[in-house]
Amino acid sequence: MKRVLHKELKTIPSINNLKESLLVLQLNHHSDDEFFIKKCSTPPPPLYDDQYLSNGDENDQHFEEQQQMEDVTTNIKNKGFERVQKVACNKEYPSLTDFEEMNPPNGRSQEVILYTTSLRGIRKTFQDCNTIKFLLRSFRVIYHERDVSLHLEYREELCKILGGKVLPPKLFIKGRYIGGVDEVIGLHENGWLGKLLEGTPIEFGEGHCNGCACMRFAICSNCNGSCKVFTKNNGDNNNGELFIRCAECNENGLVKCPICC
């Protein structure tokens, strides 16, 4: 009996053995925690490379620029609407007498004159000119386009009429100054532009000029667009030949189309 009890007592771990086992467990536990903490403290690897992030920034920038352009377009339309409302003076629709009288040079009383530019350096200005031309063509009215980029005289006319340097487009109807793209868009959105164009000549044909392709200008046949012509002068030493300025064309070597202008 004593031998059996002695064997069972030997199988029970001693206090020292229990302390040692507990110490080992605690060390293992702390090591696992430290490993977990170290593992969590290390930053995760990047999900995207720099190239993808740069492309994303460019896309975001493009989206922001597009949103800004849409906001600018909305503001332009709102400003044009406010100006037209002031001109209307609480009437059903504005009449030409509500606009300031400004008749461009060589302009008839029933004509529609539009000052534009064909230069595309400033995209917004070029698009504004095309917008007004599209609206006028939609009403099928005959309008006289004066391109300030092709003829210096037109630019000086516009500055003289409005009293300073201004940017096209500028619209004149029957000797009245209507305004730029803001005012014209505002009038069209309210259905008043057609009322102002009543009584103006209507275009019944296709409207394509065979002489200038609707550019209102053609290349000078005297100097072939070089703005220089030969002349003979017996008093000079250069065999009596020299260049002089062509008197038939403008500064760009162009003349007004003899068919449509």
C-alpha positions as CSV (number, residue, x, y, z in Angstrom):
1,M,0.0,0.0,0.0
2,K,2.8,2.4,0.9
3,R,4.5,1.6,-2.4
4,V,1.4,2.4,-4.4
5,L,1.0,5.8,-2.6
6,H,4.7,6.6,-3.1
7,K,4.4,6.0,-6.8
8,E,1.3,8.2,-7.1
9,L,3.0,11.0,-5.2
10,K,5.9,10.8,-7.6
11,T,3.5,11.4,-10.5
12,I,2.2,14.7,-8.9
13,P,4.5,17.5,-10.0
14,S,6.3,19.4,-7.4
15,I,5.8,23.1,-6.7
16,N,9.2,23.9,-8.3
17,N,8.2,22.1,-11.4
18,L,4.9,23.9,-11.5
19,K,6.6,27.3,-11.2
20,E,9.0,26.4,-13.9
21,S,6.2,25.3,-16.2
22,L,4.2,28.5,-15.5
23,L,7.3,30.6,-16.2
24,V,7.8,28.8,-19.6
25,L,4.1,29.5,-20.4
26,Q,4.4,33.2,-19.5
27,L,7.5,33.5,-21.6
28,N,5.8,31.9,-24.6
29,H,2.8,34.1,-24.1
30,H,4.9,37.3,-24.0
31,S,6.9,36.2,-27.0
32,D,3.7,35.7,-29.0
33,D,2.4,39.1,-27.9
34,E,5.6,40.8,-28.9
35,F,5.6,39.1,-32.2
36,F,2.0,40.1,-32.8
37,I,2.7,43.7,-31.8
38,K,5.8,43.8,-34.0
39,K,3.8,42.3,-36.9
40,C,1.0,44.9,-36.5
41,S,3.4,47.8,-36.0
42,T,5.1,47.2,-39.3
43,P,3.2,49.2,-42.1
44,P,1.5,47.1,-44.7
45,P,2.9,47.0,-48.2
46,P,1.5,49.6,-50.6
47,L,-1.5,48.3,-52.6
48,Y,-0.7,50.5,-55.6
49,D,2.5,51.5,-57.2
50,D,3.6,55.1,-57.7
51,Q,2.8,55.0,-61.4
52,Y,-0.8,54.1,-60.7
53,L,-1.1,56.7,-58.0
54,S,0.3,59.4,-60.4
55,N,-2.2,58.3,-63.0
56,G,-5.0,58.5,-60.4
57,D,-3.9,62.0,-59.5
58,E,-4.0,63.1,-63.1
59,N,-7.4,61.6,-63.6
60,D,-8.6,63.4,-60.4
61,Q,-7.1,66.7,-61.7
62,H,-8.8,66.2,-65.1
63,F,-12.1,65.5,-63.4
64,E,-11.7,68.7,-61.2
65,E,-10.9,70.8,-64.3
66,Q,-13.9,69.4,-66.1
67,Q,-16.1,70.3,-63.1
68,Q,-14.6,73.8,-63.1
69,M,-15.4,74.2,-66.8
70,E,-19.0,73.1,-66.2
71,D,-19.3,75.6,-63.3
72,V,-17.9,78.4,-65.4
73,T,-20.4,77.6,-68.2
74,T,-23.2,77.6,-65.7
75,N,-22.1,80.9,-64.3
76,I,-21.9,82.4,-67.8
77,K,-25.4,81.3,-68.6
78,N,-26.7,82.7,-65.3
79,K,-24.9,86.1,-65.9
80,G,-26.3,86.3,-69.4
81,F,-29.8,85.6,-68.0
82,E,-29.5,88.3,-65.4
83,R,-28.4,90.9,-68.0
84,V,-31.2,90.0,-70.3
85,Q,-33.7,90.3,-67.4
86,K,-32.4,93.9,-66.8
87,V,-32.8,94.8,-70.4
88,A,-36.3,93.3,-70.6
89,C,-37.5,95.9,-68.0
90,N,-40.3,93.6,-66.8
91,K,-41.9,93.3,-70.3
92,E,-43.1,90.2,-72.0
93,Y,-39.9,90.2,-74.1
94,P,-37.3,92.9,-74.9
95,S,-37.4,94.9,-78.1
96,L,-34.5,96.4,-80.0
97,T,-35.3,99.9,-78.6
98,D,-34.2,98.6,-75.2
99,F,-30.6,98.1,-76.5
100,E,-28.1,100.8,-77.1
101,E,-27.9,102.2,-80.6
102,M,-24.5,101.5,-82.1
103,N,-24.4,101.1,-85.9
104,P,-21.1,99.6,-87.1
105,P,-19.4,101.4,-90.1
106,N,-20.8,100.5,-93.5
107,G,-23.7,98.7,-91.8
108,R,-27.2,99.0,-93.1
109,S,-30.2,99.4,-90.9
110,Q,-31.6,95.9,-91.4
111,E,-28.3,94.0,-91.2
112,V,-27.0,91.6,-88.7
113,I,-23.3,92.1,-88.0
114,L,-21.2,89.7,-86.0
115,Y,-17.6,90.4,-85.0
116,T,-15.7,87.1,-84.6
117,T,-12.2,85.6,-84.7
118,S,-11.0,82.5,-86.4
119,L,-7.9,82.2,-84.3
120,R,-7.9,79.1,-82.0
121,G,-5.2,80.2,-79.6
122,I,-7.9,81.0,-76.9
123,R,-10.2,78.1,-77.2
124,K,-13.1,79.7,-75.2
125,T,-13.2,82.8,-77.4
126,F,-13.2,80.6,-80.5
127,Q,-16.0,78.4,-79.2
128,D,-18.1,81.4,-78.2
129,C,-17.9,82.8,-81.7
130,N,-19.0,79.4,-83.1
131,T,-21.9,79.3,-80.6
132,I,-23.4,82.6,-81.8
133,K,-22.8,81.6,-85.5
134,F,-24.6,78.3,-84.9
135,L,-27.6,80.2,-83.3
136,L,-27.8,82.6,-86.2
137,R,-27.6,79.8,-88.8
138,S,-30.4,78.0,-86.9
139,F,-32.7,81.0,-87.5
140,R,-31.5,81.0,-91.2
141,V,-30.8,84.8,-91.1
142,I,-28.3,86.5,-93.3
143,Y,-25.5,87.9,-91.1
144,H,-22.3,89.6,-92.0
145,E,-19.3,88.2,-90.2
146,R,-16.4,90.5,-89.6
147,D,-13.3,88.5,-88.6
148,V,-11.0,90.7,-86.5
149,S,-8.1,88.2,-86.9
150,L,-8.2,88.4,-90.7
151,H,-8.6,92.2,-91.1
152,L,-7.1,94.8,-88.9
153,E,-9.7,97.4,-90.0
154,Y,-12.5,95.3,-88.3
155,R,-10.5,95.2,-85.1
156,E,-10.1,98.9,-85.1
157,E,-13.8,99.3,-85.8
158,L,-14.9,97.2,-82.9
159,C,-12.5,99.0,-80.5
160,K,-13.8,102.4,-81.7
161,I,-17.5,101.4,-81.4
162,L,-17.2,100.0,-77.8
163,G,-14.6,102.5,-76.6
164,G,-11.7,100.1,-75.9
165,K,-10.2,96.8,-76.5
166,V,-12.8,94.0,-76.3
167,L,-12.8,90.3,-77.1
168,P,-15.2,88.9,-79.8
169,P,-17.9,87.8,-80.3
170,K,-20.0,90.9,-80.4
171,L,-23.4,91.0,-82.1
172,F,-25.2,93.9,-83.7
173,I,-28.8,93.7,-84.9
174,K,-30.3,96.6,-87.0
175,G,-27.8,99.1,-85.6
176,R,-28.3,98.0,-82.0
177,Y,-25.6,96.5,-79.8
178,I,-26.9,93.2,-78.4
179,G,-23.8,92.0,-76.6
180,G,-21.5,89.0,-76.4
181,V,-22.1,85.3,-75.9
182,D,-23.6,85.7,-72.4
183,E,-26.4,88.0,-73.6
184,V,-27.1,86.1,-76.8
185,I,-27.4,82.7,-75.0
186,G,-29.6,84.3,-72.4
187,L,-31.9,85.7,-75.1
188,H,-32.1,82.4,-76.9
189,E,-32.9,80.4,-73.8
190,N,-35.8,82.7,-73.0
191,G,-37.1,82.6,-76.6
192,W,-36.4,86.3,-77.2
193,L,-33.6,86.1,-79.8
194,G,-36.0,85.1,-82.6
195,K,-38.2,88.2,-81.8
196,L,-35.2,90.5,-82.2
197,L,-34.3,88.9,-85.5
198,E,-37.7,89.5,-87.0
199,G,-37.5,91.6,-90.2
200,T,-33.9,90.7,-91.0
201,P,-33.2,89.1,-94.4
202,I,-33.6,85.3,-94.5
203,E,-31.2,82.9,-96.2
204,F,-33.2,80.5,-98.5
205,G,-30.3,78.8,-100.2
206,E,-27.5,76.7,-98.7
207,G,-25.4,79.8,-98.1
208,H,-22.1,78.5,-99.4
209,C,-20.0,81.0,-101.4
210,N,-18.0,79.6,-104.3
211,G,-15.5,82.4,-104.1
212,C,-14.3,82.2,-100.5
213,A,-16.1,79.2,-99.0
214,C,-17.9,81.5,-96.5
215,M,-14.6,82.9,-95.2
216,R,-15.5,86.4,-96.6
217,F,-11.9,86.8,-97.8
218,A,-9.9,85.5,-100.7
219,I,-6.2,85.5,-101.6
220,C,-5.1,88.7,-103.4
221,S,-4.6,88.0,-107.1
222,N,-2.2,90.9,-107.5
223,C,0.5,89.7,-105.1
224,N,-0.7,86.1,-104.5
225,G,-0.9,86.8,-100.7
226,S,2.7,88.0,-100.3
227,C,1.7,91.7,-99.8
228,K,4.6,92.6,-102.2
229,V,4.7,93.5,-105.8
230,F,7.5,94.4,-108.2
231,T,7.9,97.8,-109.6
232,K,10.4,99.4,-111.9
233,N,12.3,102.6,-111.0
234,N,15.0,103.8,-113.3
235,G,16.5,106.0,-110.6
236,D,17.6,103.1,-108.4
237,N,20.8,101.1,-108.7
238,N,19.2,97.7,-108.3
239,N,18.6,97.3,-112.1
240,G,15.5,99.5,-111.7
241,E,13.5,96.8,-109.7
242,L,12.3,96.9,-106.2
243,F,9.5,95.6,-103.9
244,I,6.6,97.8,-102.8
245,R,3.6,97.2,-100.6
246,C,0.6,95.8,-102.5
247,A,-2.2,98.4,-102.4
248,E,-5.0,96.0,-103.1
249,C,-4.8,93.6,-100.1
250,N,-4.7,93.9,-96.3
251,E,-1.9,93.1,-93.9
252,N,-2.5,89.3,-94.4
253,G,-2.5,89.4,-98.2
254,L,-6.3,89.0,-98.4
255,V,-9.0,90.9,-100.1
256,K,-12.8,90.9,-99.4
257,C,-14.6,88.4,-101.4
258,P,-16.1,90.1,-104.5
259,I,-19.0,87.6,-104.6
260,C,-20.5,87.7,-101.0
261,C,-19.0,90.9,-99.5
